[in-house]
């Protein structure tokens, strides 16, 4: 039976992938800087960072399947360690941000794109034959994400949600469980070797429609207002005073009217990827 090492075990996708692997009888080492309390059957938690020296000291055995759910740029420094251990299969999670945030006016977003591009290329050029890179779109799950859950938080607090203009930019939210299932399906298909896949959700809807779905999931009548850019910027500045919203900036808001759509037909063809619709956004 195959042995998995999953980095980023406490991530959204990890929360679904680890029990899925354990239920199928695989042995799993889950790596995280903050390990969950209590072990599940078949899962061994390793509280560690992905610092190359610390990772090399972990007793993980050899010839395992490595799934990287942590920030992609943390993979590059440990590639030599993976080679030493005879790892032949790597599934690494990147992001469609590597495409959608190209040319962003925000320096942190441009830096993110550069880090993702460099990390993807490092894996492609690493000499491994058995790599697969996946680029999910906006990930959500059980109200625990930083996208859908953030919108829901604003709605709970204020009872209303503000948009810039029509907010007609198209979105394809993808559930973390569908991404976990995709990992298993990728491993069962040899067509996925040395491929990069965009993994989008099963439904395309406007940003405004996405917000309306979240209102309905909270059992509230949608109360949405369109405001001019200067007023929205002022409201955002106030929200940024709270630690939870400090990371927000206007480039995110401007994208409400930009399409962020990615075709997952190749993934459906190669390994049967069939994500759900965005009809239960908080589950």
N, C-alpha and C positions, 0 to 999 in steps of 0.2 A: 504494500500500500504506500502511495506517495506521501512524502513529508513536505509540508509547506512552512515557509517562513514568511510572515506577513509584517511588514514595517508600517507603522501607523495604525496599529490594531484598534485604538480607541476612536478612530475617525468615523464619520457617518457611514461610509461604505464598509469599514471594518466591523461595525456593529451588526451588519447583516451577513458579511462574508464568513466571519469566524464560526458562528453556529451552523451555517450552511456546510462548511467543510467538515466540521466535527460530526454533523448528522450523517454525512456520507462515509464516515469511518476513517478519514484522514487524520494523521497526527499533525498538530499545528503548534509552532512557536510564534507567539504574537509579541512584537516589540513595540514598546511605547515608553515615553519618558514618565508618563503618569499611568500606571497600570490599574486596571479595574480590580476592585476588591472581590475576592472569591474566584476560584477557577472553575471553568466549565469542563466537563469531561472531554478529553482529547485536546485541550488547549493548555499550553504552558506559557504563562506570561513572563516576559523578560523585561524588567524595568531598566531601560538603557537608552542612550541617545544613539544617533547614527554617526557619531565621531568615528573615523576609521579605526583608531587604536582600540576604542571601547568595543566597537562591533567585532573586531578581530578576536577579542578575548572571549566572546560568547561561545559557549560549547553548543554549536548548532548542527554538528555533523557535516556530511558532504553530500553532494548530488541532490540537493533539495530544490523545490520549486520556490522561487522568490517572487513575492507580490509586493510592489512598492506603492503604498497609499499615502505616504508622507510627502511633503513638498519635493518635487522632482529633483531639484538641484542638490538635495542631500544624497541622491543616488550616485552621482559622479565620483565622489571620493572613495566610495566603498566598492567600486567595480573591481579593482585589483583583488580585494578580499574574496569577492564572489568567484572570480576566476580561480583563485587558489583552492577554493573548496569544491571545484568541479561543478558549479551550478550551470546547468545547460538551458534552463527555462526561466525567463524573466517577463513578468507583466508589470508595466509601469504606468501609473496614472499621471497624465499631464493635464491640460485644460484647453478648451476652445478659446480661452483668453489669448493664447499665443497667436491667434488670428484676429479675434474681435477687438483686441486692444492695440493692434498695430497702429502707429501714428497717433496715439492718445496724446492730448495736451498735458496730461498729468505725469510728472517725472517718475513717480513711484510705479505707475502702470507701465511706462516704457521700460523701467528697470525689470519689472516682472516678466514682460515679454522676452527681454534679452536673456534672463536666467532660464526661462523655459526652453527657449530655442537652443541655448548652449547645452542644456542638460539632455534634451532629446538627441541632439547631434552627437553628444559624447557616447550615448548608448548605441546609436546606430553605427558609430565608428569603432566601437569597443572590441570587435572581433567575435562577439557572441553571435551565434546563428539563431538562437531560439528566443529572440526578444519580440515583444508586442507592446506598442504604445497606444494607450487609449486617451481620448480627449473628450471628457464629458462636457455637456452644457451646464446650465444652472441646476445644481443638485439640491434636492429637498428631501426631507424625511421626518415624519412624526413630530413636527414642530421644533426640531433640534438643530436646524441648519441656520445659516447666516443670510439667507435670501428670503424665502417665503416666510420663515419665522419672524424675520425682522419687520416685514410688512404687517404681519399679524400683530406684532407688538405695538406698532403705531396705532393700528385700528383699535386695539383694546384700550390703549391709553386715552386716545382722543375721540374715538367714535367716527372719525372722518379721515380721509386720506387725500393728500394733495398731489397733483400731477402737473407736469409742464405740458401745456398744450393738449393735444388729443391723446398723447401717449400711445401712438399706434404702432410703435416698433414691435416686431414679432418676436416671440419667445417660445422655447421648447423645454420646459422644466423636466428634469429626469429624476426619477425616484432612486434613492441609494440602493434599495433592494434589487432593482433591475440591473444596476451596475455590478452588484455582487454576483448575481446569476450570470452576468456576461463573463465574469472571470472564469467560472467553471466551464462555460460553453466554449470560450476561447481555447482552453486547454484540450478540449476534445476534438479540435479541428486543426489539422496540419496546414490548412490554408491561411491560418492566422500568423504564421511565422514571418518575421521581418515585415510586419505591416503596421501602419498607423491608422487607427479608426476614430472617427467622430461618433460619439454615443449621445444622441439627443433623445428627448422624450417622445412619447407616442402621439403628441398633439401639438399643433402650432396655433398659438393664440396671441392676441395683442397684449401689450403690457397692461392696458386698462382692463381687458377681459380677465387677465390673470388676477389683478387686484379684486375684481368683482367676485371671482371664484373664492377668494380667501374670505371676503365678507360673508358669503353664503356658508362657508365652512364654519364660521364663527356664529352662525345663526343670526346674522345682522343684515338689515337692509343696506345695500351699498350706498354710502354717502361719499361721493367723490367730487372734488372741486379742481378745476383747472386754474392755475394761477400764472401770472407773468414771471419771467425769469428773475427779475430783481427781488420780487417778494419771496419766491421760492428760495433764493440764495440767503435771504435774511432768516427765513424759517430754519433752513439747514444750519446756519451758524448758531442758532439757539440750541438746536438738537445736539450739535457737536459738543456742547458744554457737558453733556452726560457721557460718562466713560464708554457706555455701550455703543454709542453712536459716533464716537470720535473719529472713526475710520472713514466716515462718509464724506464725499466731496462732489462737486458739481458735475464732473465728467460722468459720474454714475447717473446723475439725474438727466443729463442731456441724452443719454442712451435710451431713455424711455421712448424716444421717437426714432430709434435706429433698429433695423432688423438684425437680430443675432440668430440666424438660422443655419443649421448644418445638416446635411443629408447623411442618414445612417443606413442607406440602402446596401452599401458594401458589407456592413456588419450583419445585416439581415441575411444576405446571400451567403456569407462565409461561415457564420456560426449560429444562424437562426435567431438573431437579436430581435426581440419583439416587446418594446417597452410599453407601459401602461399610459392611459390618458391622464390628464391633469384634473381628475374629477373628485379626488379626495386629498386636497393639498396639505392637510394637517395630520394625515395618518401615515 
